[in-house]
Amino acid sequence: MAGLPTGSARRAQLSRRLRVPRQVRQLWRRLVSMRTALVLLFLLALASVPGSLLPQRPLNPPKVREYLRTHGAWGRFLDRIGAFDVFGSIWFSAIYLLLFASLIGCLIPRITVYAKALRARPLKAPRNLDRLAENAALGTDLSPDQAADRVSRALRPRWRTAVRAEESGAVAVSAEKGYSREAGNLLFHVSLLAALVLIAGGRMLSYEGTVVTTEGSGFCNRPISYDSFTAGRWVKPDRLADFCVDRLDKFTADYREDGSPARFKADISYSEDLAAESRKGVITVNHPLRLKDNRVYLLDHGYSPTVTITRPGRTPVTDTQAFLPTDTVLTSEGAFKLPGRDATKDDDLGLSAIFAPTAVIDGGVVSSIAPEAANPVLAVLAYTGELNPGGVPQSVYSLDQKQIDSGELTKVGAENLALGQSMTLPDGTVIRFDGYKEWVNLQVSHDPSQTALLIASILMVAGLLGSLAIRRRRLWVRVAPAGPGARSVVSVGGLARNDSGNFSAEFQAIVEELTAVLDADGPPAPAAPAAAEKIGAGKD
């Protein structure tokens, strides 16, 4: 009579019934192998490296723009292959999904096998224990049943044991330990799978917004308040947490003697609710402000010069604009745009300017030698014309260079202004450099999966340590009866399932322990004959 089909045979039968092509079945078997999972895990780690080394557009768009500006063709190539948005690129998603499928495909059978192994009894003792690499022979005056019982009691609970009577009259004790090794291995992979699910789910429920805020101004947690805002598919923009950074009170930057940054600190006032009272907070690098599962990070900083423009016959206008740093000493570029009268064509005034916090002037060219604002100078180029004739959105950090090159904007003045100095244009317009403020680039990040992801990471580490530290061992003890007046023969054999390490010394320690257990109470008293028992009881 043919036996029942095994699990693999049943899967093969099911595939044939479903008419799955052989190549597809082979591809699936390779995909769900642990080796493939490890290779995909390695590729995923390798693919994450560019995300750590290169600026990422979802996190810091200004840094990406700066990288593209300074690296030319190489930067454009990296941008084309998605190196500035690694975790949202197609190739990273492909590795991610393949790893996801591979882990599920190989974990389900392993969990099933492990569950069966937990329910099964330890394996029967091999016929010839002396053929094992580690073996020993002992002697005892105990009967086979008594010796097996003592051995089994001594090994538990460290070992799972099973006592079996053999046809030869011997009694064998089978013992195994180290089941937790596979449990740790499974815990690691299940936690890894959970982490992948949480990362994917977190991206669907997370959002990030970045905003440039100058001292004295603030923003609320609404998409319209941010300079850039990205959100997962399941995020509802009208249901974001209600909090506001009411005001950037002060930004402080400390530098070392060589000009390298030592500490950045942003003092802010914030409200945890739209109706709540304002509170004080501090944000430093790597120490974000946490508000309702949201974190407010400090990403960047720079200067915002202030000018007062007085045009003949009009009300003076004071304006402060954030300038973008162009180097490590915070030489910054920016623009001021002042619309003219509605009915007057080409009456707009635009200022393209460079701000140098510690300025040196060489041949009329301004540059900075330090990031601190020790000697601030504002180099101004003034243009008149129509700043935005088509109404097309423009950068707030610069004038349209095409308009300047084509002559649509006419240069009417240029001068380097120290604090308090002013320049006068041919039409009588006076431009005064009043001072400067500092701006910070803040990022609000919301990811509800982070706590669960931390727990999954801890479980991954615990599972990995367990799978590395715990060793699988098998031990068999067979007690064979001897002839009349002879001691029982105890045969001991051991086997290291994996990571043999110093198993010989471990086995010798077990043998010594068993020897002490078998000889603990000395030879048992011989059983009294029934007649003597009756006499001792005084019945006859």
Salt bridges, closest charged atoms under 4 A:
GLU66 OE2 - ARG69 NH2 2.98
ASP79 OD1 - ARG57 NH2 3.21
ASP141 OD1 - ARG487 NE 3.04
ASP149 OD2 - ARG153 NE 2.92
GLU166 OE1 - ARG478 NE 2.83
GLU176 OE1 - ARG472 NH2 3.41
GLU176 OE2 - ARG474 NE 2.94
GLU182 OE2 - ARG110 NH2 2.89
ASP242 OD1 - ARG222 NH2 2.37
ASP249 OD1 - ARG247 NE 2.78
ASP249 OD2 - LYS280 NZ 3.31
ASP254 OD2 - ARG263 NH2 3.09
ASP267 OD2 - LYS265 NZ 3.86
GLU272 OE2 - ARG279 NH1 2.73
ASP347 OD1 - ARG311 NH2 3.49
ASP347 OD2 - ARG314 NH2 2.68
ASP434 OD1 - ARG432 NE 2.55
GLU438 OE1 - HIS301 ND1 3.90
ASP499 OD2 - ARG471 NE 3.15
GLU506 OE2 - LYS177 NZ 3.60
GLU506 OE1 - ARG473 NE 3.19
GLU513 OE2 - ARG158 NH2 2.85
ASP521 OD2 - ARG150 NH2 3.32
